[in-house]
Structures are given as C-alpha cells and as structure tokens.
C-alpha cells in the first residue's frame, strides 16, 4: 500500500464533498439573508421618503441631497444614487404592507424588484410575478421575458385530461405546468415551417426552448427511438420533469389538431411507461403542440384517452407593437445572457452589489 494514501481515511473524499456542500449551503443562506436585510433597508428608506414628502412637501432636490450625503457617509456602499433612492420610494409606495415585503419581495434581488416596478403597474399582477420568480428562482432576464410574453395569461391554459387521469395534487401541479399558447417566435421561422424544421430549430435553441417550457424540464433527446414488436417508432422530443418526477413526451404537429393525434401520443406514453419509466417515477405525461386547435374537439378527444395528455397551440410569429419589437434583443443576445444567468438561483452578495452599481 502506498504510504501517502495510508495517511488518509478511506472515506476522506466523501467527507470532503460533504463539507464543501455544507460550506456552499451556508454561503447561500448568508447571501439570501444579506439580500433580505438590504431589501428591507431600502423599503424603510423609501417609506421615510414618502412620509416626509407627504408631511413637508419637499421634492426631488432633497432626494438628490440625501443621495450625495449618504455616499459621503458610506463611501464603501453602493446603491445610494438618486435613481436608486427614487426606486426605493416607488418600492415602498407599491408595496405598502411590510408583511408582504418580508414574505415575498425580500426574497428577491433588488434589481428583480426594480424590473417589477418598471414593467408592471397592477399590484396583484406584480405580486404574481414576484411569487413566481421567488418560487422558481428566475434570473432577471427570465423575469423580463415572462412578463413580456404575458405568462399569467398562458399558464395552466392547455386542454388536459389530468384531473381524470392523475391523482391530486399531482394533477393540479401538472396542469399548471403547461401553457397555451407556447411562443416560439425566437426561432425566426414563418407560419409555413414544417414539423421537422420547427423541431430542429427548437433543439438548436434548446436553452430558450427550455425557458419557454418552464422550470423543471430537462432535455432527454430528439427523435427518441422506441421499439415495439420489432417495429421502430420515434418520439419528436423527450423530456424529464424534475418537479413532477416524470417523463414528458412532446409531439409537434404543424397542422390543426386532429383526434387521431391524441391516439398516437397515447401509444407513445404507453411505450415510455413500460420501457423507460422507473418504478418510482410518476406516470409519463404527453404534450401535443399543434398549429391550431378547437378546444371542444380537443376535450372530446382526450375524454376517451387512458394516458395523461395536454394539448396546446404554438405561435411561430407573434405580432408586437413596433416600438417594442425594435427594442427586443436578438436570439443570439438572449442565449448569450441566458447561458450566463440560467443557473443562477442563489443570490451572492457580490452579485447584488455589482448590480446595484448600475443604479
């Protein structure tokens, strides 16, 4: 035996990995706690500005003076620009309830909150996106994209038979996971595109596609091969959903929905359940994406299907106001930023301070 290796216990590598995991978790908790304190501080400063303006009637000149004096008093701190103080005022005005601030807003980075203030005027809608961003760990670019694509109007709108085919609460969670319509305008394809063209483009832009599908989806494969009775069958796209704990089969149809589409997908789900699904996985779910659908026809078709299936439309081209369309980033710019931000679910103190410096 090597003398050097004999000096270390056999389980040293596992022990080191456990310690590293605990250190990482402790740093994350510390960062989240520091972020919460920072957000509460900003809310308190904003509330004070509101109250004093109401009582004494002073305007923006005092805020400019306050910003200058705070930067002099705390030169090592960032975030005391006039612009950021105005955000603090708007934050306190938009979230007057300190309990909601502590339960929801304080769990988000400051610039997520600035985005919510800039993009959404309706208080209940603002709270909806704040809760979704907190629960799903959205990066700021993900938050902006979901607001822009009006996620609140699409989430949970697919036609499904989940209530009859899945037990509660799994059926409700699965239903809320799907959308209608799905927006694929980032592919740069026209409405005349064929199924395989759309499928290939989705795989090429898999990061953006996963973002549109929502959190929890992990890509398994394209044209995934199944063999049944010596015959080959190919699934368009196969995913695994880490929260639902099940496989998700996605089939694309560049046509209007037809009842026979549901029968084909039902066959694929049966094959995946019997050949791929692990004993502790939940039943495989199917998502049929069609160019158009008649919701009543879809409901009728699913009523006689054994497996859990959802049916939704997709849009390749979405009309936008000209001013908004010209301000949108390109697909390449989006994917470059997403590559940097998609894994960021833990908010480091240094990251928060760097973002505040933009203010």
N, C-alpha and C positions, 0 to 999 in steps of 0.2 A: 504493500500500500504506500502511496505517496505520502511522505511525512507532512508536507504542507497541507494536503487535504485532510489529514487526520486531525489537524488542529481545529477544524470546523465541524459542528454537529451536522448530522445528515439532513436535518430539516431546516438548515440555515436559509436556503433560497426561499422557502415558503414563508419563513418568519420575516425575512427582509421584505418580501412582497406585501405581507400583512401590515407591517409598519409603514411602508410607503403609502399604502391605501389609506391608513388612518391619518397620516400627515396631510395627504391631499384632501380628505374629507374635512379635517379641522380647518385647513386654509379656506376651503369653500364656505364653511359655516361662518368663519370670521369675516370673509368678504361680504357675504349676504347680510350679516349683522351690521357691518360698517355702512353698507349701502342703505339699509333701513334707517339708520341713525341720520345719515346725510339727507335722505328724503324728508324725514320728519323735521329736521332743522330748516330745510328750505320751505316746508309748509308753514312753519311757525314764523319765519321771516316774512313770507308772503302775507300771512294773516295780519301781522303787525302793520305792514304797509297799507293794507286795505283799511284797517281800523283807523289808523292815523290820518289817512287821506279823507275818510268819511268825517272824522271829528274836526280836523284842522283845515281841510280844503286845499292842501298843497298838491302840486302837480309833479311833472317828470323831473324838474330841476333838483328836487330833493332826492329823488332816486339816483340821479347822476352823482350827487354829492356823497350819498351813502355808499355807492359803489366805489368811489375813489377812496373814501376813508377806510372802508373795510379792506381794500387791497393794501393800503399803507399799514393797517394794524396787523394783517395776516398775510405778509408777502409770500409765505410758503404755500398758501392755499390758492387753489384755482376755483373759478366758478362765481366770482363776485363782480362780473361785468354788469354794466347797466342792462344789457339784453337779458342776462340770466336772472337778474332781480325782477325784471318785468315778467319773465316766465314764472318766477316764484309767486308773484302777485296773482297771475292768471291761474296758477295751480291751486292756490288757496280759495280763489273765487269759484273755481269749477268743482272742487272737492271740499265743500264747507264742513262735512262731517268727519271729524278726526278718527272715528272708529273705522270708517271705510278706508281712510288713508292708511291706517295701520294694518288692516286686514288685506288690502288689495294693492294699493298704489305703492306702499313702502316695499313691496316685494319685487318691484321693477326698477331697472336702472333709470336714472334721471332723464336721459335722453329718449327713452321709450315714452316717458310721461310727456316730454315736450312734443313728441310726434303726435301723441293722442290729442294734445291741446291744439296743435296746428291743424290736424286733419278732421277732427270730429267735434261738432258743436252740440249734438244731442247727448245729455248726461247719461241716459240709460244705455245708449249705444257705446259711449266711451267706456263705461264700466264693463260692458260685454267684452270689448276687445282687450281691456286691461286684464280681465279674468282669464281669457283665452291665452294671452301672451304669458301670463304668470304660470298657468297650469301646464302649458305645452313648451315652455322655455324658448319662445320665439326670439330670434335675433331682431334687431331694429329693421333690417331690410325685409325680413319676413313679415313683420307687423305692417310695414308700409304697403307691401304687395297685397296682403289680405284685406286691408282697408280699401285699397284702390279697386280690388276685384269684388268688393261688396260680399265678403264671405258670409255675413249674417243673413243675407237673402238666399244663399245657396245651401248652407249647411243643413243636413238632415232632410233634404227635399227630394231625394231619389225615391222612386216607386220600389218598394220591397215587400217581401213576404216574411220578414224577420220575426214579426210578432207571433206568427203561427208556426214558425219553424225553429225558433231559438228560444231557450228559457230566459226569463227575466233574471237579473238586469242586463244580461249579455245582449239580448235582442235590442234593447234601447241604446246601449253603447254602440252596437254595430250600426244601427240606423243613423245615429248622429255622426258616425264616421264618414258616411257617404254624402255627396253633394249632387246638386243638379241645377244648372249645367256645370260641366267641367270646362275650364277655359284653357285652350291650347294655342292661343294667339302668339305665344312666344316661339312657336315652331316656324313661323314665316311661310306657312302653306295656305293655299287658297281652298275654297269650298269644294273644288273639283278633285282634290287629292284622293288617291286610292288608299285602301286599308293598310297595305304593306308600307306605303310611303309614310303614313302617319305613325305606324308602329316603329319604323326605323328611326324617324325623327325624334320620337319620344325617348328612345333608348340613347340616341346621341346627346340629348339634353336631359339626361336622367336626373341630374340634380334639381333642375327646375320642375321636372315632372313629379318627383317625389314631394317637392314643396307644394305643388297643386293638389296632390293626393291627400296630403296632410301628415301630421306627425304619426310615427309608429310604423310606417310602411318601409320594409326592407326588400330590395330588388333581388329576386332569385334567378330569373332567366327569361330570355325571349325565345319564342318557338320551342317551348319546353316539350320534350318528347315523352309520349306515353305509349305503351304497348299493351294492347288488349286483344287476346285471341290471335296472336301473330300478326296483328294489323297495327300500323303506326298512326298515331294522332298527335297533333302539335297544338299546344296552348299558346295563344298570342303572347301573353305576359303573365308571369307568375311572381307573386309577392308573398312575403310573410309579414303579418302584423304583430308587432311585439306587445301591444297592449291587449288586443283581442285574443292573442295566443292562438292564431290560426293562419292557415294559408288563404290567400286571396287570389282567385283566378280572374284575370281581366281579359275580356274579349272585345275586339273592336269591329264595328260594322259601319261602313261608310254609306249606309242607306237608312231608310226609315225602319223602326223596329218591327219585326215580324214575330208572331208567336213561336215559329219553329226555332228562332234563335235561342229562346229560353230552354227548349228541349236539348239542343246541342250543348249548351252550357251545363245543364243538369247532368249530362253524361260525363263531362269533364270533371265535375265536382265529385261524382261517384268514384271515378278512377283515382283522383288525388286522395280521397279519403281512404281508399283501400290499398293504394300502393305507396303513398308518400307520408301521409299524416302519421305522427307519432301517437302512442296511446294516450299521452297527457295533453295533446293538442285539442283545441275546440274544433267543432265541425267547420270544414272549409266553406268559405263564402265566395260567391260569384258576383262580379260586377260587369254588366253588359253596357258598353258605351256605344250609343247609336247617334247618327246624324240628327235624327228627329224621332219623336215617339208620340203616340196617342196614349195618354196616361190611363184611360179607361181600358183600352186594349191590353196595355201592359199589366194592369191589375187583374184582368181576366186570365191572362196567360200564366201569371205567377200563382194564381189560386190553385191550380192543379199540379204544381211542381213540388217535388219532395224536398229538394235541397234549398238552402237559404240563398236567394239571389236578389240583387238590386239592379235597377235599370235607370240609366240617366243619359241625358244628351251631352254632347260636347260641342264646343264652338271653336272653329279654327280662325275665324275673323270676327273681331268684336269692334263695333263702331264706338269711337271715343270722341269727345269734344276736341276740336282741332288744337286748342291751346294745351290740353292735357296730353294729347298724342305726341306733340312735338317735344314735350318735356320728358317723355318716358326714356329710360335708359335702354340701350341695345341689349340683345340676348347675351352677347359676349360680356358686356359690363356687368349684367346681373349675375352671370355664372361666376365671374371672377370674384365678385363680392360675396356671393353665396359660398364659394369654396373656402373663403376665409372665416365666414360667420356661422355656417350651418352647424358646426359642432359646439359653438359657444353657448352653453346653457348655464354656466357658472360665472358669476359676475365678479371679476377680480378688482381689487381696489385700484390698482394701477390703471386698469382699463377704464374705470369710471372717471378717474381724474383726467386721463387723456381726452376723453370725450367732452368733459366739462370745459376743457381749454378751448374748444371750438366756440363756446358761447361768447 
